[in-house]
Amino acid sequence: MKTTISLLSGFLLGSFVSFGGTSAPDFEESLSSAAGPSPWSCRVALYGWVQALEGDVSARGISTHVDAGFDDILRNLDLAVMGVIEIGYGKWSLFANSSYVELGVSEPTPFGLVAPSFDVNLTEFLGNYALAYEVMRTDSKRLDVYAGARVTWLDLE
């Protein structure tokens, strides 16, 4: 039986208990008033995509139609990790958005011809990396310009 690893993102948010009747300021309030707002920022998120695959695949002159729904992909999923991180300082920021997926399937061949089973293993890495500069910000809008690179790596056996 295949082991399916699924990652769930979640954060447990805690709160500090404040005692009534004290006149001392909150810890964060005293830090922000003493140092001012920090120019550093950081955002991290784990996420997942619901995907399906449909089309034609050819190898060495042999073509076949592929139609794999979300349920098929989830059933054959070995590992999926997806996430994004953005680190900023003032108007500048760096971000990385990456995903890594491993899929594997083993199906019996018709009548056991040539080989008793047909095994397919797919490993995929996608990464987007960029340096951004904030050109404009209002209360409801933000405009950044950025330059970066996209990396795609695919291994199919």
Helices and strands as residue ranges (DSSP letters): H 27-35, E 40-46, E 53-59, E 62-68, H 70-75, E 77-89, E 92-108, G 110-112, E 117-137, E 142-156
